Amino acid sequence: MRVGWGMLLELVLGITAVNLLFSVWMLRIFSIQLQQAVVDLDTKLAAAISGLVEKGLGDFEPINPIQAAIANMLTANLQRNTTAGEVIDVVRDNAGKFA
């Protein structure tokens, strides 16, 4: 039994239509799930932020004494060396090489 081109074309168009309907249906389901996930995330974020506002951020780890000493040394060094640096003119010859 031979199938004509018209029947084959109808079969391809039918499968394409079913595939399109399935894709639209899945897109609708995914969009509903995404909308629900965004609402859940918004609720959880609101609860977390309100908890932080009510209870505060909590205790912080104390500053490491070695890091504090290094920071003090760096700030003292920067305050002592506040003068502008000296500009050095680098001379090149005609070939572009440094002299």
Short mmCIF file of the C-alpha atoms (twelve columns), coordinates in Angstrom:
data_MODEL
# 
_entry.id   MODEL 
# 
loop_
_atom_site.group_PDB 
_atom_site.id 
_atom_site.type_symbol 
_atom_site.label_atom_id 
_atom_site.label_alt_id 
_atom_site.label_comp_id 
_atom_site.label_asym_id 
_atom_site.label_seq_id 
_atom_site.Cartn_x 
_atom_site.Cartn_y 
_atom_site.Cartn_z 
_atom_site.pdbx_PDB_model_num 
ATOM 1  C CA . MET A 1  0.000  0.000  0.000  1 
ATOM 2  C CA . ARG A 2  1.494  3.309  -1.058 1 
ATOM 3  C CA . VAL A 3  0.911  6.543  0.769  1 
ATOM 4  C CA . GLY A 4  0.507  9.659  -1.348 1 
ATOM 5  C CA . TRP A 5  2.240  12.939 -0.736 1 
ATOM 6  C CA . GLY A 6  -1.003 14.555 0.332  1 
ATOM 7  C CA . MET A 7  -1.566 11.989 3.080  1 
ATOM 8  C CA . LEU A 8  2.047  12.295 4.229  1 
ATOM 9  C CA . LEU A 9  1.729  16.080 4.327  1 
ATOM 10 C CA . GLU A 10 -1.438 15.800 6.416  1 
ATOM 11 C CA . LEU A 11 0.352  13.459 8.818  1 
ATOM 12 C CA . VAL A 12 3.298  15.857 9.208  1 
ATOM 13 C CA . LEU A 13 0.959  18.825 9.714  1 
ATOM 14 C CA . GLY A 14 -1.051 16.844 12.282 1 
ATOM 15 C CA . ILE A 15 2.065  15.872 14.256 1 
ATOM 16 C CA . THR A 16 3.295  19.488 14.089 1 
ATOM 17 C CA . ALA A 17 -0.051 20.771 15.387 1 
ATOM 18 C CA . VAL A 18 -0.036 18.271 18.261 1 
ATOM 19 C CA . ASN A 19 3.559  19.254 19.072 1 
ATOM 20 C CA . LEU A 20 2.622  22.951 19.037 1 
ATOM 21 C CA . LEU A 21 -0.355 22.386 21.334 1 
ATOM 22 C CA . PHE A 22 1.798  20.334 23.696 1 
ATOM 23 C CA . SER A 23 4.464  23.071 23.733 1 
ATOM 24 C CA . VAL A 24 1.884  25.751 24.556 1 
ATOM 25 C CA . TRP A 25 0.422  23.580 27.329 1 
ATOM 26 C CA . MET A 26 3.887  22.949 28.843 1 
ATOM 27 C CA . LEU A 27 4.741  26.663 28.590 1 
ATOM 28 C CA . ARG A 28 1.557  27.462 30.523 1 
ATOM 29 C CA . ILE A 29 2.445  24.931 33.242 1 
ATOM 30 C CA . PHE A 30 6.018  26.259 33.498 1 
ATOM 31 C CA . SER A 31 4.824  29.856 33.747 1 
ATOM 32 C CA . ILE A 32 2.373  28.949 36.541 1 
ATOM 33 C CA . GLN A 33 5.138  27.120 38.442 1 
ATOM 34 C CA . LEU A 34 7.555  30.011 37.936 1 
ATOM 35 C CA . GLN A 35 4.980  32.492 39.194 1 
ATOM 36 C CA . GLN A 36 4.377  30.341 42.296 1 
ATOM 37 C CA . ALA A 37 8.136  30.046 42.906 1 
ATOM 38 C CA . VAL A 38 8.539  33.841 42.702 1 
ATOM 39 C CA . VAL A 39 5.707  34.333 45.195 1 
ATOM 40 C CA . ASP A 40 7.283  31.784 47.574 1 
ATOM 41 C CA . LEU A 41 10.696 33.435 47.229 1 
ATOM 42 C CA . ASP A 42 9.185  36.855 47.898 1 
ATOM 43 C CA . THR A 43 7.478  35.533 51.032 1 
ATOM 44 C CA . LYS A 44 10.677 33.912 52.315 1 
ATOM 45 C CA . LEU A 45 12.746 37.031 51.631 1 
ATOM 46 C CA . ALA A 46 10.203 39.224 53.395 1 
ATOM 47 C CA . ALA A 47 10.273 36.925 56.432 1 
ATOM 48 C CA . ALA A 48 14.082 36.882 56.485 1 
ATOM 49 C CA . ILE A 49 14.377 40.662 56.175 1 
ATOM 50 C CA . SER A 50 11.773 41.302 58.859 1 
ATOM 51 C CA . GLY A 51 13.588 38.826 61.139 1 
ATOM 52 C CA . LEU A 52 16.862 40.694 60.598 1 
ATOM 53 C CA . VAL A 53 15.219 44.025 61.300 1 
ATOM 54 C CA . GLU A 54 13.619 42.764 64.511 1 
ATOM 55 C CA . LYS A 55 16.549 40.754 65.897 1 
ATOM 56 C CA . GLY A 56 19.473 42.650 64.396 1 
ATOM 57 C CA . LEU A 57 22.439 41.174 62.590 1 
ATOM 58 C CA . GLY A 58 23.874 39.432 65.614 1 
ATOM 59 C CA . ASP A 59 27.404 39.347 66.974 1 
ATOM 60 C CA . PHE A 60 30.357 39.955 64.717 1 
ATOM 61 C CA . GLU A 61 33.707 38.232 64.996 1 
ATOM 62 C CA . PRO A 62 36.229 40.420 66.857 1 
ATOM 63 C CA . ILE A 63 39.022 42.076 64.881 1 
ATOM 64 C CA . ASN A 64 42.211 40.036 64.612 1 
ATOM 65 C CA . PRO A 65 44.962 41.889 66.550 1 
ATOM 66 C CA . ILE A 66 47.581 41.129 63.893 1 
ATOM 67 C CA . GLN A 67 45.361 42.540 61.164 1 
ATOM 68 C CA . ALA A 68 44.699 45.628 63.303 1 
ATOM 69 C CA . ALA A 69 48.452 46.154 63.811 1 
ATOM 70 C CA . ILE A 70 49.112 45.835 60.078 1 
ATOM 71 C CA . ALA A 71 46.299 48.291 59.314 1 
ATOM 72 C CA . ASN A 72 47.699 50.807 61.818 1 
ATOM 73 C CA . MET A 73 51.182 50.416 60.334 1 
ATOM 74 C CA . LEU A 74 49.871 50.984 56.796 1 
ATOM 75 C CA . THR A 75 47.861 54.071 57.752 1 
ATOM 76 C CA . ALA A 76 50.840 55.531 59.612 1 
ATOM 77 C CA . ASN A 77 53.038 54.874 56.571 1 
ATOM 78 C CA . LEU A 78 50.551 56.546 54.262 1 
ATOM 79 C CA . GLN A 79 50.180 59.608 56.482 1 
ATOM 80 C CA . ARG A 80 53.937 60.006 56.763 1 
ATOM 81 C CA . ASN A 81 54.555 59.735 52.993 1 
ATOM 82 C CA . THR A 82 51.999 62.245 51.756 1 
ATOM 83 C CA . THR A 83 54.443 64.193 49.585 1 
ATOM 84 C CA . ALA A 84 54.028 63.917 45.836 1 
ATOM 85 C CA . GLY A 85 56.347 61.509 44.070 1 
ATOM 86 C CA . GLU A 86 59.111 62.634 41.756 1 
ATOM 87 C CA . VAL A 87 58.486 62.322 38.008 1 
ATOM 88 C CA . ILE A 88 61.277 60.552 36.168 1 
ATOM 89 C CA . ASP A 89 61.635 61.218 32.457 1 
ATOM 90 C CA . VAL A 90 62.551 58.032 30.606 1 
ATOM 91 C CA . VAL A 91 64.706 58.785 27.571 1 
ATOM 92 C CA . ARG A 92 64.523 56.731 24.368 1 
ATOM 93 C CA . ASP A 93 66.790 56.888 21.352 1 
ATOM 94 C CA . ASN A 94 65.659 57.205 17.717 1 
ATOM 95 C CA . ALA A 95 65.172 53.423 17.419 1 
ATOM 96 C CA . GLY A 96 62.712 53.516 20.359 1 
ATOM 97 C CA . LYS A 97 65.009 51.699 22.762 1 
ATOM 98 C CA . PHE A 98 65.581 52.893 26.303 1 
ATOM 99 C CA . ALA A 99 68.879 54.696 26.826 1 
# 
